[in-house]
Amino acid sequence: MPSMPRTDVWAADIDTDFEDPDILYFTYSSSSFYSGLPDGTEMIFKVDYSDLNNVVVTDLTGSTNTWGALPNIGVDWESLTLERGSDGGMYVATDVGVYFLNEKLKASGDGWQLVGTNLPHVNCKGLEISYQANRIRAGLVGRGLWEHHLWCPEVEDLTFVAPHANNAFVEATSSIASEALIDPGLDISYRAGSGVRLLPGFHASQGAEFHAFIHPCDIPGNSFKNLQEGNGTIASLDGKGMVDAQGLLIFPNPSTGCIVIRSQPGSRITSVQAYDQTGRSVPVSILNASNEIEWDIQINAEMGVYVVKVGFADGRAHVGSVCIER
């Protein structure tokens, strides 16, 4: 096997890319730790092992020639975690705080950003993301467990009207609405904190890769799966119980009670009912039923798991489940 990026010290952590198992990420303490310089060196690497005869190593530490660097400090065990459902987001725990980097921060030159300001300056022995709470959690030596919400997108809401011209990962803290066209060969992802609305006129052409999912940064609830588990369609990214064999979508799931129900063309929705685990009917408010194959509804109930029954004009019915979280 080809050598690791550094052999002078032990690797503090190794993580595998969510989409490509041939790509690994390695973290180390700074190689210039005793130099007195402000910026770290050789601390985090992305290594592509897809071609063992031509292994590609990329130093992500940052520098004056690329983007804002990590501080010149030590890094302890289990110090790296990658964020699923983000634009290449990753967190690194150093002895002076947790730092975040994604593709937008690299492209802008801003580089690594400190997450929060109150973390004690001691060794971190574990860094993990809770996707149930959407929090980054760090275990510190002698100082217990600390947490912070995930890094939030800069934009609150986004709307797309013109066709997408290039591959893009777009994200908004709240919502995304789109009536854009996606041409064959393009790879487009929408990540929103509360909702993605595909308006009349939106179309992803055959041969395009399109993904849409809910992934808040500061409240619970997600609707995505690992991208590599999908088949390249929007349905492939939806959460537990979101899509059935007939292509009916119920999302986001979990949700706060506001959900979208979308059927296939020609399958006209005529009714939606919800029941608790005892079989008792719970109130459902129809927020928008102007589109016969897509309804926006509100399940007016407390936290828990509920059965959703969707009726169609041809007499068929679909039964699914939705988890409501606050």
C-alpha positions as CSV (number, residue, x, y, z in Angstrom):
1,M,0.0,0.0,0.0
2,P,1.3,3.5,-0.8
3,S,2.6,5.4,2.2
4,M,0.6,7.8,4.3
5,P,1.1,11.6,3.8
6,R,3.4,11.8,6.8
7,T,5.5,9.1,8.5
8,D,7.4,11.2,11.0
9,V,4.5,11.1,13.5
10,W,1.4,9.1,14.2
11,A,-1.8,10.0,12.4
12,A,-4.3,11.5,14.9
13,D,-7.3,10.4,12.8
14,I,-8.3,8.9,9.5
15,D,-11.8,9.4,7.9
16,T,-13.3,8.0,4.7
17,D,-15.1,10.3,2.2
18,F,-18.9,9.8,2.2
19,E,-19.1,9.6,-1.6
20,D,-15.9,8.0,-2.7
21,P,-14.3,5.2,-0.5
22,D,-11.0,5.6,-2.4
23,I,-10.6,9.0,-0.8
24,L,-9.2,9.2,2.8
25,Y,-8.6,12.2,5.1
26,F,-5.6,12.2,7.6
27,T,-5.0,14.6,10.4
28,Y,-1.7,15.3,12.3
29,S,-0.3,17.8,14.7
30,S,1.5,20.7,13.0
31,S,4.9,19.8,11.6
32,S,6.1,23.3,12.5
33,F,4.8,23.1,16.1
34,Y,8.0,24.4,17.7
35,S,8.8,27.1,15.1
36,G,6.8,29.9,16.7
37,L,5.0,30.6,13.4
38,P,1.3,31.4,13.6
39,D,0.1,29.1,10.8
40,G,0.2,25.3,11.0
41,T,1.8,23.1,8.4
42,E,1.0,19.5,7.2
43,M,-1.9,19.0,9.5
44,I,-4.7,17.6,7.3
45,F,-4.5,15.8,4.0
46,K,-6.9,14.5,1.4
47,V,-5.5,11.4,-0.3
48,D,-7.1,9.8,-3.4
49,Y,-6.1,6.2,-3.7
50,S,-8.3,5.4,-6.7
51,D,-5.1,4.9,-8.8
52,L,-2.4,3.2,-6.7
53,N,0.2,4.0,-9.3
54,N,-0.7,7.7,-9.1
55,V,-1.9,8.6,-5.6
56,V,-3.0,12.2,-5.4
57,V,-2.2,14.0,-2.0
58,T,-3.7,17.4,-1.3
59,D,-2.7,19.4,1.8
60,L,-5.8,21.1,3.2
61,T,-4.0,22.8,6.1
62,G,-4.1,26.1,4.2
63,S,-1.4,28.8,3.7
64,T,-1.0,32.4,2.5
65,N,-1.1,30.9,-1.1
66,T,-4.4,29.0,-0.7
67,W,-6.8,29.8,2.1
68,G,-6.8,30.7,5.8
69,A,-4.7,28.1,7.6
70,L,-5.2,26.1,10.8
71,P,-3.3,27.4,13.8
72,N,0.2,26.1,14.5
73,I,-0.9,23.7,17.3
74,G,-1.3,20.1,18.3
75,V,-4.1,17.7,17.2
76,D,-5.1,14.7,19.3
77,W,-6.9,11.4,18.6
78,E,-10.3,11.2,16.9
79,S,-10.0,14.8,15.9
80,L,-11.6,14.9,12.5
81,T,-15.2,14.5,11.4
82,L,-16.7,15.0,7.9
83,E,-20.2,16.5,7.7
84,R,-22.7,14.5,5.6
85,G,-25.1,16.6,3.5
86,S,-22.8,19.6,3.3
87,D,-20.6,21.3,0.7
88,G,-17.5,19.2,1.6
89,G,-17.8,20.4,5.2
90,M,-15.2,19.1,7.8
91,Y,-14.4,19.8,11.4
92,V,-11.0,19.5,13.0
93,A,-10.4,19.6,16.8
94,T,-7.1,21.2,17.8
95,D,-5.8,22.1,21.2
96,V,-7.1,25.7,20.9
97,G,-10.6,25.0,19.4
98,V,-12.6,23.3,16.7
99,Y,-12.3,24.6,13.2
100,F,-14.5,24.2,10.1
101,L,-13.8,24.2,6.3
102,N,-15.9,23.6,3.2
103,E,-15.6,24.2,-0.5
104,K,-17.0,27.8,-0.4
105,L,-14.6,28.8,2.3
106,K,-11.7,27.4,0.3
107,A,-12.9,29.2,-2.9
108,S,-13.2,32.5,-1.1
109,G,-9.8,32.3,0.5
110,D,-11.3,32.6,4.0
111,G,-10.3,29.1,4.8
112,W,-10.6,27.5,8.3
113,Q,-13.1,29.1,10.7
114,L,-13.2,28.8,14.4
115,V,-16.5,27.2,15.6
116,G,-17.7,29.0,18.8
117,T,-15.5,30.9,21.3
118,N,-15.8,29.3,24.7
119,L,-14.1,25.9,24.2
120,P,-11.3,25.3,26.8
121,H,-7.8,25.1,25.4
122,V,-7.1,21.5,26.2
123,N,-6.7,18.2,24.3
124,C,-9.8,16.9,22.5
125,K,-10.1,13.1,22.6
126,G,-13.2,12.7,20.3
127,L,-15.1,14.8,17.8
128,E,-18.5,13.6,16.4
129,I,-21.6,15.0,14.8
130,S,-25.0,14.2,16.2
131,Y,-27.3,14.2,13.2
132,Q,-30.3,13.7,15.4
133,A,-29.6,17.1,17.1
134,N,-27.4,18.6,14.3
135,R,-24.7,19.5,16.8
136,I,-20.9,19.0,16.7
137,R,-19.7,17.5,20.0
138,A,-16.2,17.5,21.4
139,G,-14.9,15.4,24.4
140,L,-12.2,17.3,26.2
141,V,-9.6,16.0,28.7
142,G,-10.7,16.9,32.2
143,R,-13.4,19.4,30.9
144,G,-16.2,17.1,29.9
145,L,-18.4,17.2,26.7
146,W,-19.0,20.4,24.8
147,E,-21.3,21.0,21.8
148,H,-22.1,23.7,19.2
149,H,-24.6,23.8,16.3
150,L,-23.2,23.0,12.9
151,W,-21.8,25.6,10.6
152,C,-24.7,27.4,8.9
153,P,-24.9,28.5,5.2
154,E,-24.5,32.2,4.7
155,V,-27.8,32.7,2.8
156,E,-31.2,32.4,4.4
157,D,-33.3,31.7,1.3
158,L,-32.6,31.0,-2.4
159,T,-34.7,31.1,-5.5
160,F,-33.6,29.8,-8.9
161,V,-35.3,30.7,-12.2
162,A,-32.6,30.6,-14.9
163,P,-31.2,27.2,-16.0
164,H,-28.1,26.0,-14.1
165,A,-25.0,26.5,-16.2
166,N,-22.4,24.6,-14.1
167,N,-22.2,21.9,-11.5
168,A,-23.2,23.3,-8.1
169,F,-23.9,22.5,-4.5
170,V,-26.3,25.2,-3.2
171,E,-27.4,25.6,0.3
172,A,-29.6,27.8,2.4
173,T,-30.3,28.1,6.1
174,S,-34.0,28.1,5.5
175,S,-35.5,27.3,2.1
176,I,-34.8,26.8,-1.6
177,A,-37.4,27.3,-4.4
178,S,-36.5,26.4,-8.0
179,E,-38.1,26.4,-11.4
180,A,-34.7,25.9,-13.1
181,L,-33.7,23.5,-15.9
182,I,-30.9,21.1,-15.3
183,D,-29.3,19.9,-18.5
184,P,-27.7,16.5,-19.1
185,G,-24.3,16.1,-17.6
186,L,-24.8,18.6,-14.8
187,D,-24.6,17.6,-11.1
188,I,-26.7,19.8,-8.9
189,S,-27.5,19.5,-5.2
190,Y,-29.9,21.5,-3.1
191,R,-29.5,21.6,0.7
192,A,-32.0,23.5,2.8
193,G,-32.8,23.8,6.4
194,S,-36.6,23.7,6.3
195,G,-37.8,23.0,2.7
196,V,-37.1,22.6,-1.0
197,R,-39.9,23.5,-3.4
198,L,-39.6,22.4,-7.0
199,L,-41.9,24.8,-8.8
200,P,-43.8,24.4,-12.1
201,G,-41.1,24.6,-14.8
202,F,-38.4,22.8,-12.9
203,H,-37.0,19.9,-14.8
204,A,-33.9,17.7,-14.4
205,S,-33.1,16.2,-17.7
206,Q,-32.2,12.5,-18.3
207,G,-28.5,12.2,-17.7
208,A,-28.4,15.0,-15.1
209,E,-27.5,14.3,-11.4
210,F,-29.9,16.0,-9.1
211,H,-30.1,15.7,-5.3
212,A,-32.3,17.7,-2.9
213,F,-32.6,17.2,0.9
214,I,-33.3,18.8,4.2
215,H,-30.3,19.3,6.5
216,P,-30.6,22.1,9.1
217,C,-27.6,23.5,10.8
218,D,-29.1,24.5,14.1
219,I,-32.3,22.5,14.7
220,P,-33.0,18.7,14.6
221,G,-34.2,16.9,11.6
222,N,-32.7,15.6,8.3
223,S,-34.0,13.9,5.2
224,F,-30.9,12.6,3.5
225,K,-29.0,9.4,3.1
226,N,-25.4,8.9,2.0
227,L,-25.3,10.0,-1.6
228,Q,-23.4,6.8,-2.7
229,E,-26.4,4.7,-1.6
230,G,-28.7,6.3,-4.1
231,N,-29.3,5.8,-7.8
232,G,-28.9,9.4,-9.0
233,T,-32.5,10.5,-8.6
234,I,-34.1,12.8,-6.1
235,A,-35.8,9.9,-4.4
236,S,-32.5,8.3,-3.7
237,L,-31.6,10.9,-1.1
238,D,-34.8,10.9,0.9
239,G,-34.9,9.8,4.5
240,K,-36.7,7.0,6.3
241,G,-40.1,6.2,4.8
242,M,-39.9,9.0,2.4
243,V,-40.3,7.1,-0.9
244,D,-42.2,3.9,-1.7
245,A,-41.9,1.5,-4.6
246,Q,-44.5,3.5,-6.6
247,G,-42.4,6.7,-6.2
248,L,-44.6,8.5,-3.7
249,L,-42.5,11.0,-1.7
250,I,-43.3,12.1,1.8
251,F,-40.7,14.6,3.2
252,P,-39.0,15.9,5.2
253,N,-39.0,12.9,7.6
254,P,-38.4,13.5,10.5
255,S,-40.2,16.9,10.3
256,T,-41.8,19.4,12.6
257,G,-45.2,18.5,11.3
258,C,-45.1,20.4,8.0
259,I,-44.6,17.8,5.2
260,V,-44.9,17.6,1.4
261,I,-46.6,14.7,-0.3
262,R,-45.7,14.2,-4.0
263,S,-46.9,11.5,-6.3
264,Q,-46.0,10.5,-9.8
265,P,-47.6,12.2,-12.8
266,G,-51.1,10.9,-13.4
267,S,-51.6,9.9,-9.8
268,R,-53.9,12.6,-8.5
269,I,-54.0,13.0,-4.7
270,T,-57.6,13.3,-3.3
271,S,-57.2,12.9,0.5
272,V,-54.6,12.7,3.3
273,Q,-55.3,11.4,6.7
274,A,-53.0,10.8,9.7
275,Y,-53.3,8.4,12.7
276,D,-51.4,8.0,15.9
277,Q,-50.0,4.6,17.1
278,T,-53.3,3.7,18.8
279,G,-55.2,4.2,15.5
280,R,-56.8,7.4,16.6
281,S,-57.2,10.1,13.8
282,V,-55.2,13.3,14.3
283,P,-56.0,16.6,12.7
284,V,-54.4,17.4,9.3
285,S,-54.4,20.9,7.8
286,I,-54.1,21.2,4.0
287,L,-51.8,24.1,3.4
288,N,-51.6,23.9,-0.4
289,A,-53.4,21.5,-2.7
290,S,-53.3,23.5,-5.9
291,N,-51.1,20.9,-7.6
292,E,-53.0,17.6,-7.9
293,I,-49.8,15.5,-7.5
294,E,-48.2,17.6,-4.7
295,W,-49.8,18.6,-1.4
296,D,-48.4,20.6,1.5
297,I,-49.9,19.6,4.8
298,Q,-49.5,20.2,8.5
299,I,-50.0,17.3,11.0
300,N,-51.3,19.0,14.1
301,A,-49.9,16.6,16.8
302,E,-47.2,16.2,19.4
303,M,-43.9,14.6,18.9
304,G,-44.1,11.0,17.9
305,V,-44.5,8.6,14.9
306,Y,-47.7,8.8,12.9
307,V,-49.3,6.8,10.1
308,V,-50.1,8.8,7.0
309,K,-52.7,7.5,4.5
310,V,-52.8,9.1,1.1
311,G,-55.8,8.5,-1.2
312,F,-55.8,8.7,-5.0
313,A,-58.4,9.4,-7.6
314,D,-58.3,5.9,-8.9
315,G,-59.2,4.4,-5.5
316,R,-55.7,3.4,-4.5
317,A,-54.3,4.3,-1.1
318,H,-50.7,4.6,0.2
319,V,-49.8,4.2,3.9
320,G,-46.5,5.5,5.2
321,S,-45.1,6.8,8.5
322,V,-43.8,10.2,9.6
323,C,-41.8,11.1,12.7
324,I,-42.6,14.5,14.2
325,E,-39.8,16.2,16.1
326,R,-39.6,19.7,17.7
